[in-house]
Amino acid sequence: PLGDALHDRHHRASRAVAAALLRLGDRGLLALERSGSPYAAEALAVHRVRQGV
């Protein structure tokens, strides 16, 4: 699954995957929330700030 790519050794790739998951909507958000990746946590934090949550 795409969420597994969050654990890539290259931080740019992991950040790109996290951004792509955000663009997928609810399914992408769920994948990010289930991930233990720091890149997922970062993407979720940025998303919440942008949403005003």
N, C-alpha and C positions, 0 to 999 in steps of 0.2 A: 504493500500500500504506500501511497504518497507520504503518509505520516512517518513511515520508517525512515524516509530520507532526511528527516529532521536531525538524525544522529550522524549525518555525514561529517567527515573529518574537516571539511572546509567550511568555515563560518559563513562565507558568502553564499554558498550553495544552500546551507541550512536556512539562512534568512530568506533566500529567494523562495524556497519551498514553503516556509511559514507565510510569506506574503501571498503566494498562490492559494494556499489553503483558506486564507481570509476571503479571497475573492470568490471562493466556492459557496460562501454563505453558511447556512446552518450546519451542513455536513462537515465543512472545513473547520468551523469553530469547535465542533464536537471533537474532531481529530486533534486539534490543538489542545483542548482542555484535557484530553486523555493522555497526552504526551508528557513525559517527564523531562523533555528537552528544555534547556534554558532559552533556546531560540523561540520555542513555542510560548513560553512564559513572557518573553519580551514582546512578541507579536500581539499576544492577548492584552498586555498592559497598554501598548500603544493604541490598539483598537478601542479599548475601553475609554481612554482619554479622548480619542477622536469622537466617540459616541456620547461623551459627557456622562458616562456611568461612574 
